[in-house]
Amino acid sequence: MSKTLYTIILLIISNVFMTFAWYGHLKFKEISGLQQLSLFGIILVSWGIAFFEYLFMVPANRIGSDMNGGPFSLIQLKVLQEVITLTVFMLVALLVFKTETFRWNHALSFLFLVLAVYFGFRK
């Protein structure tokens, strides 16, 4: 598998964990046993989930960075990570939380993300 694909897959996995670490606690009221957690307890659970984010994010950045023989500059890695973050977040919001509907302004924002990647990767 190429470093490019490996980096992207690791970034996607890390961002799934990140999204659930940051926003998953909003679903705790629906999960038996987690409904009564204090804010501190929720923070501890979120840190536990975020640990797995780091298990994938750090290797993704090390493998993908041109400073370690990877295909991406630091800025390209960050632009790629942000696009993946927003894409994963939107999918989780639509499919798991079901609190949003996909509207024209969301489509337009994704178009701008594609343009950001284009310009970020342009030499």
Backbone as CSV, one residue per row, in Angstrom:
resi,resn,N_x,N_y,N_z,CA_x,CA_y,CA_z,C_x,C_y,C_z
1,MET,0.855,-1.171,0.000,0.000,0.000,0.000,0.903,1.237,0.000
2,SER,0.539,2.235,-0.758,1.351,3.443,-0.859,1.243,4.275,0.425
3,LYS,2.254,5.097,0.664,2.243,5.971,1.836,1.084,6.952,1.768
4,THR,0.721,7.356,0.556,-0.404,8.280,0.394,-1.695,7.638,0.895
5,LEU,-1.995,6.452,0.412,-3.223,5.762,0.799,-3.203,5.390,2.277
6,TYR,-2.077,4.911,2.762,-1.939,4.540,4.161,-2.188,5.751,5.058
7,THR,-1.622,6.887,4.691,-1.821,8.121,5.450,-3.294,8.513,5.480
8,ILE,-3.945,8.472,4.337,-5.360,8.858,4.262,-6.236,7.925,5.092
9,ILE,-5.991,6.625,5.014,-6.774,5.655,5.802,-6.583,5.899,7.297
10,LEU,-5.343,6.109,7.727,-5.082,6.382,9.142,-5.741,7.690,9.586
11,LEU,-5.722,8.705,8.727,-6.383,9.969,9.063,-7.894,9.793,9.199
12,ILE,-8.480,9.002,8.329,-9.926,8.752,8.419,-10.257,8.055,9.733
13,ILE,-9.519,6.997,10.061,-9.774,6.260,11.308,-9.604,7.175,12.517
14,SER,-8.515,7.961,12.513,-8.275,8.845,13.661,-9.392,9.869,13.798
15,ASN,-9.914,10.349,12.692,-10.969,11.353,12.746,-12.312,10.778,13.173
16,VAL,-12.539,9.507,12.914,-13.749,8.867,13.451,-13.662,8.864,14.978
17,PHE,-12.502,8.450,15.514,-12.329,8.474,16.972,-12.434,9.899,17.513
18,MET,-11.822,10.854,16.830,-11.850,12.237,17.284,-13.287,12.765,17.347
19,THR,-14.058,12.481,16.315,-15.442,12.955,16.282,-16.236,12.389,17.450
20,PHE,-16.034,11.098,17.737,-16.762,10.509,18.863,-16.218,10.981,20.203
21,ALA,-14.928,11.275,20.281,-14.365,11.816,21.523,-14.939,13.201,21.807
22,TRP,-15.079,14.019,20.785,-15.535,15.390,20.973,-17.050,15.512,21.063
23,TYR,-17.771,14.673,20.324,-19.227,14.849,20.238,-20.030,13.641,20.695
24,GLY,-19.397,12.508,20.856,-20.098,11.276,21.216,-20.839,11.362,22.535
25,HIS,-20.299,12.136,23.475,-20.943,12.253,24.785,-22.343,12.842,24.692
26,LEU,-22.642,13.506,23.590,-23.984,14.046,23.421,-25.023,12.942,23.234
27,LYS,-24.569,11.738,22.918,-25.470,10.585,22.776,-25.536,9.750,24.056
28,PHE,-24.751,10.113,25.089,-24.707,9.310,26.312,-26.075,9.174,26.961
29,LYS,-26.928,10.180,26.798,-28.255,10.107,27.429,-29.070,8.936,26.888
30,GLU,-28.660,8.387,25.755,-29.362,7.255,25.143,-28.723,5.918,25.508
31,ILE,-27.598,5.945,26.252,-26.847,4.722,26.550,-26.974,4.414,28.039
32,SER,-27.534,3.256,28.339,-27.713,2.834,29.723,-26.361,2.797,30.437
33,GLY,-26.311,3.349,31.636,-25.092,3.363,32.428,-24.242,4.602,32.230
34,LEU,-24.430,5.302,31.130,-23.654,6.525,30.889,-24.476,7.785,31.140
35,GLN,-25.762,7.604,31.378,-26.658,8.748,31.537,-26.340,9.582,32.773
36,GLN,-25.806,8.960,33.790,-25.597,9.646,35.063,-24.178,10.176,35.252
37,LEU,-23.340,10.084,34.222,-21.960,10.547,34.360,-21.891,12.042,34.623
38,SER,-20.987,12.411,35.497,-20.732,13.832,35.729,-19.930,14.375,34.551
39,LEU,-19.778,15.689,34.514,-18.973,16.294,33.453,-17.546,15.746,33.483
40,PHE,-16.986,15.582,34.680,-15.641,15.030,34.802,-15.590,13.601,34.252
41,GLY,-16.605,12.812,34.529,-16.672,11.443,33.999,-16.751,11.435,32.483
42,ILE,-17.526,12.351,31.934,-17.640,12.470,30.476,-16.293,12.847,29.873
43,ILE,-15.584,13.765,30.536,-14.259,14.160,30.058,-13.307,12.968,30.069
44,LEU,-13.345,12.161,31.114,-12.472,10.986,31.183,-12.791,9.978,30.075
45,VAL,-14.073,9.759,29.817,-14.458,8.855,28.728,-13.977,9.420,27.388
46,SER,-14.156,10.720,27.196,-13.710,11.351,25.953,-12.198,11.248,25.788
47,TRP,-11.439,11.423,26.853,-9.980,11.258,26.787,-9.617,9.825,26.402
48,GLY,-10.368,8.875,26.944,-10.114,7.476,26.598,-10.330,7.217,25.117
49,ILE,-11.375,7.808,24.564,-11.633,7.666,23.126,-10.562,8.397,22.327
50,ALA,-10.169,9.589,22.786,-9.157,10.387,22.083,-7.804,9.683,22.056
51,PHE,-7.531,8.847,23.042,-6.285,8.072,23.031,-6.169,7.275,21.735
52,PHE,-7.280,6.691,21.311,-7.259,5.900,20.071,-7.094,6.795,18.846
53,GLU,-7.615,8.015,18.938,-7.373,8.972,17.852,-5.870,9.166,17.655
54,TYR,-5.157,9.364,18.745,-3.717,9.595,18.671,-2.965,8.372,18.167
55,LEU,-3.473,7.183,18.467,-2.823,5.962,17.971,-2.817,5.898,16.445
56,PHE,-3.745,6.590,15.805,-3.809,6.617,14.350,-3.291,7.931,13.764
57,MET,-3.525,9.050,14.454,-3.127,10.355,13.927,-1.611,10.521,13.884
58,VAL,-0.935,10.157,14.956,0.519,10.339,14.999,1.207,9.507,13.906
59,PRO,0.885,8.223,13.755,1.506,7.471,12.648,1.132,8.033,11.276
60,ALA,-0.104,8.510,11.116,-0.509,9.088,9.830,0.381,10.269,9.480
61,ASN,0.619,11.127,10.450,1.452,12.298,10.194,2.915,11.930,9.981
62,ARG,3.404,10.946,10.705,4.801,10.533,10.523,4.993,9.856,9.165
63,ILE,4.075,8.991,8.793,4.181,8.283,7.508,3.968,9.245,6.346
64,GLY,3.015,10.168,6.501,2.667,11.066,5.407,3.589,12.247,5.220
65,SER,4.356,12.602,6.237,5.180,13.805,6.174,6.396,13.638,5.271
66,ASP,6.629,14.633,4.434,7.827,14.601,3.587,9.109,14.730,4.412
67,MET,8.981,15.123,5.668,10.146,15.174,6.550,10.596,13.771,6.958
68,ASN,9.715,12.784,6.747,10.022,11.380,7.041,9.938,10.517,5.789
69,GLY,10.067,11.117,4.628,10.015,10.359,3.380,8.625,10.150,2.824
70,GLY,7.634,10.814,3.409,6.266,10.684,2.929,5.973,11.637,1.789
71,PRO,4.764,11.572,1.271,4.416,12.355,0.084,3.914,13.775,0.356
72,PHE,3.633,14.141,1.611,2.952,15.401,1.887,3.819,16.381,2.666
73,SER,3.713,17.672,2.295,4.322,18.718,3.106,3.469,18.888,4.365
74,LEU,3.978,19.632,5.324,3.253,19.865,6.561,1.917,20.553,6.291
75,ILE,1.928,21.548,5.419,0.693,22.261,5.093,-0.288,21.338,4.370
76,GLN,0.200,20.526,3.453,-0.676,19.584,2.760,-1.293,18.585,3.729
77,LEU,-0.508,18.100,4.686,-1.052,17.184,5.688,-2.190,17.837,6.470
78,LYS,-1.996,19.094,6.848,-3.021,19.782,7.628,-4.283,20.030,6.811
79,VAL,-4.134,20.449,5.571,-5.302,20.672,4.708,-6.053,19.356,4.511
80,LEU,-5.326,18.288,4.241,-5.931,16.969,4.058,-6.662,16.536,5.328
81,GLN,-6.024,16.736,6.475,-6.627,16.344,7.743,-7.912,17.126,8.002
82,GLU,-7.918,18.417,7.699,-9.113,19.226,7.930,-10.272,18.802,7.034
83,VAL,-9.977,18.499,5.788,-11.026,18.040,4.872,-11.602,16.710,5.360
84,ILE,-10.719,15.817,5.779,-11.182,14.526,6.304,-11.990,14.742,7.573
85,THR,-11.538,15.621,8.457,-12.265,15.905,9.697,-13.681,16.375,9.410
86,LEU,-13.814,17.333,8.518,-15.138,17.878,8.224,-16.027,16.871,7.507
87,THR,-15.443,16.065,6.658,-16.214,15.025,5.961,-16.709,13.972,6.937
88,VAL,-15.820,13.488,7.801,-16.212,12.492,8.805,-17.269,13.076,9.734
89,PHE,-17.046,14.322,10.177,-18.013,14.953,11.067,-19.398,15.032,10.419
90,MET,-19.440,15.467,9.166,-20.724,15.597,8.473,-21.413,14.235,8.367
91,LEU,-20.660,13.205,8.024,-21.254,11.869,7.922,-21.783,11.387,9.267
92,VAL,-21.021,11.615,10.334,-21.477,11.207,11.665,-22.714,12.007,12.067
93,ALA,-22.708,13.311,11.808,-23.869,14.143,12.150,-25.119,13.681,11.413
94,LEU,-24.957,13.336,10.143,-26.108,12.921,9.338,-26.568,11.499,9.652
95,LEU,-25.613,10.571,9.844,-25.962,9.159,9.966,-26.130,8.671,11.397
96,VAL,-25.379,9.236,12.335,-25.437,8.766,13.718,-26.338,9.671,14.561
97,PHE,-26.094,10.970,14.510,-26.870,11.887,15.336,-28.229,12.201,14.726
98,LYS,-28.292,12.223,13.407,-29.533,12.470,12.683,-30.215,13.762,13.119
99,THR,-29.396,14.775,13.393,-29.938,16.065,13.814,-29.838,17.103,12.708
100,GLU,-29.233,16.739,11.618,-29.014,17.671,10.513,-29.578,17.088,9.230
101,THR,-29.847,17.962,8.283,-30.140,17.541,6.923,-29.110,18.198,6.019
102,PHE,-28.748,17.513,4.981,-27.745,18.029,4.051,-28.413,19.052,3.145
103,ARG,-27.926,20.305,3.202,-28.532,21.389,2.443,-27.548,21.943,1.419
104,TRP,-28.016,22.874,0.610,-27.191,23.444,-0.462,-25.943,24.120,0.080
105,ASN,-26.054,24.779,1.240,-24.880,25.455,1.792,-23.818,24.458,2.253
106,HIS,-24.237,23.257,2.663,-23.270,22.210,2.994,-22.542,21.759,1.727
107,ALA,-23.298,21.577,0.656,-22.673,21.186,-0.618,-21.680,22.242,-1.086
108,LEU,-22.062,23.504,-0.948,-21.167,24.588,-1.342,-19.902,24.599,-0.477
109,SER,-20.058,24.358,0.808,-18.884,24.338,1.680,-17.953,23.191,1.307
110,PHE,-18.492,22.050,0.909,-17.649,20.938,0.470,-16.934,21.273,-0.843
111,LEU,-17.601,21.995,-1.710,-16.941,22.442,-2.936,-15.727,23.309,-2.594
112,PHE,-15.902,24.213,-1.631,-14.785,25.053,-1.210,-13.672,24.227,-0.558
113,LEU,-14.039,23.157,0.139,-13.008,22.269,0.701,-12.197,21.603,-0.401
114,VAL,-12.885,21.166,-1.442,-12.180,20.571,-2.581,-11.237,21.594,-3.197
115,LEU,-11.707,22.826,-3.319,-10.841,23.889,-3.839,-9.667,24.143,-2.909
116,ALA,-9.876,24.079,-1.610,-8.784,24.252,-0.649,-7.720,23.179,-0.846
117,VAL,-8.167,21.940,-1.057,-7.213,20.860,-1.302,-6.475,21.115,-2.606
118,TYR,-7.204,21.503,-3.617,-6.574,21.779,-4.910,-5.469,22.826,-4.767
119,PHE,-5.806,23.950,-4.137,-4.818,25.014,-3.995,-3.717,24.654,-2.998
120,GLY,-4.054,23.880,-1.985,-3.046,23.450,-1.013,-2.023,22.507,-1.608
121,PHE,-2.427,21.741,-2.601,-1.523,20.766,-3.216,-0.876,21.284,-4.496
122,ARG,-1.278,22.449,-4.899,-0.730,23.034,-6.133,0.704,23.506,-5.895
123,LYS,1.555,23.197,-6.806,2.979,23.597,-6.687,3.182,25.004,-7.158
